Amino acid sequence: MIALSLAEIAEVVGGQTHDIPDPSVHVTGPVVRDSREVREGSLFVAFVGERADGHDYAQEVAEAGAAAVLASRPVGVPAIVVEDVQAALGALARHVVRRLGATLVALTGSAGKTSTKDLIAQVLRRKAPTVFTPGSLNNEIGLPLTALSATGETRFLVLEMGARGIGHIRYLAELTPPRIGLVLNVGTAHIGEFGGREQIAQAKGELVEALPAASDGGAAILNADDPLVRAMASRTKAKVVLFGESAEADVRAENVRLTDSGQPAFRLHTPSGASDVTMRLYGEHHVSNALAAAAVAHELGMSAEEIALALSEAGSLSRWRMEVTERPDGVTIVNDAYNANPESMRAALRALAAMGKGRRTWAVLGKMAELGDEALAEHDAVGRLAVRLNVSKLVAVGGIEASWLQLGAYNEGSWGEESVHVSDAQAAVDLLRSELRPGDVVLVKASRSVGLESVAQALVEGGVDAR
């Protein structure tokens, strides 16, 4: 964070100083909520959670060098006490962002946010110092913490914004007002909470409504291939830049194809030129993510050649997202177990099919959460798609949703042992260890709550069963 004194912070957040001998002392370390991340000069934010109360760690963080604790009650060590810690954290982030002078880029969408954010960051940091959301910390706590990690040298601040209801993105955009806003897509992730795709579009579109006018540098980057996103052009006064495979897109891809290893390649076209891209990431769905990143970078002054080179060299920065591991015995493990929704599940299956040409393919799939009334139909459709893509074997892991996956495959013509339903992750590991052969390709994917990353990790660490 840019250096602020404890007195300044107390004024910004409307708090009272307690047990602070010298309010002129500056916070020079990171602002953190995890006591294990405290460094000399840190500000520790004490949240009360379901399992732990951050206030209980006050003495520990003080001994570790924290300058103060942002707390909701006195804690016996230097502290700034406020009524609402979360609101105070947001107010501090808003204050710091206004002082930074950095260009703030915000993005949202139903699928692909984290992968696209990672691409944008890798492209922009070739131009200037860039700070971006780690992992998917995209809520009312993670977003301000990311903003507060920026320094005086930061020129680009890339923030992922998530939403679980109307008004969430509006609130996040008020905390960290963006100049450039990107909307990737409107899908069915969290449809059970929102009630429908139109409601999701309403929520995601709050981002473009928050942008400054075009005359003030505002730019809305919208997916030309998604009608609900494209329609958001009418909701903003910012300049509108379209990306996609549509001929009408300002930033578009032509001659899209997958290499033999399942990595996308295409010709990138921008208003200032064109250049070829061959990505290191896996799956055709990354083409749209790459175009979104290219549109942002072009708006910030990068050439087509610079963008294409950066996209071709970019890797995966976040764990368990199409994370590919080649074992010594020739088995390929694709760990995409961080999260799942119908759109990302279909994209992952298509990537598996492309990667597995001429090889046996395994889809180890679990529940897609928060689909509401659409859950049965969506799980059934994924099971059917696995069969249509000629996946060699579907392993559906878990409870009733997994049984729907297996039933969809069965109804599409997957009989015999082509699909199987197992009770839990360990059962899946036992099955795979006994049946995998050298050269097989295994995709592991489900919603985060299922915990299927343990299957991928077990397979990476173990070899093919010798029996």
N, C-alpha and C positions, 0 to 999 in steps of 0.2 A: 504494500500500500504506500501511496505517497505519504510522507511523514506529516503527522498531525499530533499536536499536544493533547494530553488527556483533558485539559480544560476545553480545548476546541471541540473535541469529540463529545464531551458532556453537553456543550451548548448545542451542537448539531442534533443530537438525539433527544434533547430535553431531559437529561438525567442529572442526578446528584452524585457528586464525588464522595466516596467513603474510604477512609484509611489511606488516603493518598497524600504523602508528605509534601510532594512537589508537583502540582498540577501542570507545570511547564514541561515535564518529562514527555518525550515524544514516543509514539508507537512506531517502531522502526522495523518490526518483524511482521510476519504474516498474520492475518485475521483468521482464526480457526475455531472450529467447534469441537474438534477431537483433541483431547488432552495430550495424546501421543504426538501431535504435530506441532506442539508449542516450541517456539524458538526464542532466543534472547530478543526482548522487545516486542513480543507478540501481544495481540489483544485476543483474549479467550472469550468466546461467546457461550454463555451457560444456558443451554436449553434444557427444559424438563421433558424427557421422553417417556415412552412406555416402560423401558427397561432401566433407564439410568437418569439421574439428575445431575446435570453439569455442575451445579453449585457444589456438589460433594467433592469435586476435584479442584476446588479453588486453591487450597494449600499446596497441592501437588504442582499446579501450573505456576504458581508464584515461585516455588523453589526451582522450577525449570527455567525461569527467566522472564515470564510474562510480565509486561508492563502493567497490565490491569485485567480485570474481568468485567465483561458487560453482563450484568446480572439483574434479576428482578427482586433481589433482597441483599442486604449486607452479608458478606461472607468472611469477614475477618482478615482480608488481605485487600490491597488496593483494588477498588471497584468503582465502576460507574453504574449506578442503580437506576433502572427505568421501570415503568409500569409494564411494558410489553417488549420483550427482548427481540422478537421477530420484527416488529414495527421499527424498533430502534436500528436494527441491522439494515433494514431497507433504507431508512433515512440517511444512514451513514454512506451507503453505497451510492445513493442519489447525489449526495454532496460531493463525493470523490469523483464520480463520473463527470460532473459539471466542471470540475477543476482540471481534469486530465488533458483535454484537448485532443483526445484520440477519436478516430472514426469508429462508431459503434455499429456493428452488423448483427442483426438478430434474425433467427430463423425458427420456423415451426413447420409442422406437418404431421400427418398420421403415421408415416413410416419413413425411415431413412434419415431422421434428424441428426443422429449422432455421427453416422458415417459421413454425411455431407458436411457437418460442422468440422470434422477432422480434415476433410479435403480442403475446405476453405482456408483453414488455418495453415495447412502445409503449403498452399499456393501463396497466400498473402505474406507469410513470414520470409519469403524470398525477396520481398519488396521492402519490408520494414518490420521492426519488433512487434510481435503479435501475441496477445494473450487470449486464451479460449477456454470454454467450458471443459473441465476434465470429465471424461466418461459421459454420463447423462445426468449430471447434477443440474437439472433445468427447472427447479421449482423455486418457491419463494424464499428458500434458504440457500440452496446451491447457487442460484443466479447472483445474488448480491455478494456471496463469498468469492465467486469468480471475479466479479467486477472489482472487488477490493484487492485482488491479487495483482492488479495492474500497477505499473510504476510510471514515473515521469517520462521514461523512455518509450513507453508503449504508444504505438501509432494506430494499431488496429485491435479492437476488442470484439471478439466473436462470441456471441451468447446464444445458446440453445434455449428455447422457451417451450415448455410443456404446458398442457392444460387438461384439466379434468372437469371443466364446466365453463359456462358463460362467465366472462369477467376476469378469468385468471390471467389471460395474456394481456388484457388491458392493464391490470395491476402491475405485472412484470414490466411492461413497457413504460409505465410511469416511474418505476424505480430506476430503470436504466434506459432512457429515451434513445431509440436507435435512429440513425440517419438512413440506413439501408435495411429494408425488411424483406425477407425471403419466405415464401410459402411454397412448400414442396408438393403437397398433395392433400386430398381429403379422402380418407379411407374409412375402414370400419373399426380401427383400434379404439377401444373404450366406447364403442357404440352403445353398449348397455348402460353406461353412465349418462351419455348425452341424449339418447333417445332417437337418434337418426343422423344420417349424413348431412342433412341441411343444418341441423343444430351444430354439428362439428364444424361445418363451413362458417357458420356465424361466429363461432369462438375463434377459429384460426384467423379469420379476417380482421379481428381486432388489432392485429399487428399492423396491417397496412393503414388502418384508420389512425394509428398513432404516429405515423411518419410525418415529417415536415413537408411542406409544399415543394414542388419541383423547383421553384424559384429560390428556395432555401437549401437546395441540395438533396432533398428527399428522393429516394428511389425504391420502388416496389418491384421486386424480382418475382415473377409469377410463372407457374407451369402452364405453358400453352396447351399441353396435352390433357389437362384435367379441367373439364368445363366448370366445375365448382370453384376452382382456384382462379381460372381465367376471368370469371365473372366478378372477382374481387377488384378488378380495375376500376369499377364504378364507385368503389368505397374509399378511394384515396385521392388526395390532391398531389401526391408525389408523382414523379416521372415513372412510367410503367415500362419495364423491360421484360419481354417474354423469352423463356427458354423452353427447349423441347425438341422433338423430332419433326414437329409440324413445320411446313414450309413457311409459315407466317412468323415463326419464332425469330427473335433478334439474334439469339445465340442458339445454334442448332447442331445436330449431329447428322452426318450422312455416311452411308456405307457402313452401317453398324454390323458388327460380326463378333463372334467369339473365337478365340484361338483354340487350338487343340486342348489346351490345359484349362479352358473355361474362363479366360480373362478377356474382357471386352476391348475392342479396338474400333476406332471410328475416325472420321474426318471432322474436326471441330471448325465450325464457321462462326465468326464474330463480325460485327459491323466494320472492324478494321482489318480483317484478314482471316486466313484459314491455316490450319496446321493439323498434322496427324497425331493421334493419341493411341497408345497401347498401354492399358492399365496393369498394375500389379495386383489389383484386387480381383475377386472372383465373382462372376455373375453379371448378366446383362442389366440388372436393375441399377448397377452402379453408373450406367451411362447417364441416366437422368440426374443422379447425384452430382456427377462430374460436370454436366451442363449447368446445373445450378451454381456450382462453385465457380465455373468459368464466367458466368454472367456477373457474379459479384466482383470477381477480379477485374473483368473488363471495365466495369463501371468505376473501378478505383484506379484505372489507368494502365493496366498491364496489357501487353500485346498478345496476340494469338499464339505466337511462338513461345513466349515466356510461360503462358498458361498451359499450353500443351506439354511442354517439358516438365513442369511441376506436377501435372496430373499423371504423367507417365511414370514419375519417380515416387509418387505418394504411396504410402502403405497404410495399414490399419493401425490406428493409435489406441483403440479401445478394445478391451478384452472380450472374447467370446462372441465376436461378430465376424462370421465367415473366416474364422481363424484356422488356417490350414497347416496341418503338421504331417510331414511324410515320415513314416516309421522306417527303420532300417530294413524291415521285412517287406517293404513295398506297399503296406496298407496306408491309405490316406485318410486322415481324420479331419472333418470339417466341423469345427465347434462354433455353432451359431446359436448357442443356448442362452444368450442374454435375455432375449425377449422374442415374442412371436405374435403376429396378427395375420389375418388371411392374406393380405398383400405380401408381407415379408415371407410368409410360409411358401406361397406360390413361387416367389422369386428364388428362394433357396432351393426348392425342388428342381426348378429349371437349371439352376447352376449345377446341381448334382448331376443331372442328366448330361449336361455338356462336359463336365469333368470326367464322367465315367464312361465315355464312349469306348466300347471294346472291353470294358471291365465290369465286374459285378458291383452293383450299387446298393447301398443300404440307407434307408431313411428311418432314423430313430426319432420319433415325434411324440410330443405330449400336448397337453391342454393349451389352448389359446384362451386367455382369460378375458373377462369383461365384455363378452359379446352379447349378453342379454338373451333376448328371444331368438337371435340369429345363430346361437351357439351350435345347435344340432345341424342346421343346414351348412354352416361354414366348415365344421369338422368333417362332415360327410363329403363335401366338395373337395377338401384337401386329400382325403383318402382316395377319392376317384382320380384326382389329378396324378397321384403317385403311380397309379396303374397306367394311365394314358401316357405317361412319360417313360414307361417301361422300367421303372425302378425295380431292381431284382427282388428286394424284400423290404416290406414295411414292418417296423417294430413299433407298435403303439404302446406307450408307457403311461400307466396311471389308472384313473377311475373311469367314470362314465364317458367323459369327453374322448378318452383314448378308445373306448369301445365304439364310439361313433366314427372315429377315424378308420378303425378296422372294418366296420360295417360298410362304410363307403367304398373301401377297396374291394371288399367281397362282392358288393352289388355291381361293381364295375367289371368284375370278372377275375378278381384275384382269389383263386381257390387253392386248395391244398395247403402248402406251407409258404406261399408267396407273401402272406401277411399273417402277423401274429400279435396277440394282445398279451402283454405281461403286466404284472401288478405294480412294479416299482423299478427304480434305477438299478438296484443290485441285480434284479432278475434280468434286466436288459444286458448288464455287463456280463453276467454268467453265460447268457445265450450267445452273445457276440464273441466272447473269448473262445467258446467251443466251436463256433462255426465260421469265423472269419478265415479267409485265405489270403496269401500274399497277392497284392495287386488290387484288393477290394477298396472301394471308396465309401466312407461312412459319413453321412450328415446327421448331426445331433441338433435338434431344435425344439423349443417349447417356450412358453411364458416363463418368466424368471421364477415365479413361485414354485414351479415344478422341480427346479434344481437339477436339470439334466446335464449341467456342466460337469457334474461328478462322473457321468458316464464317459464323456469325452476325455476327461483327465485320466480316468482309469485305463482307457484304451490307449492313450498316448504313452502311459507309463508301462503298460504290459505288452507282451508280444502275442503272436498267434499261438493258441493252444496246440501242443504237439500231438495230442491224441488223434 
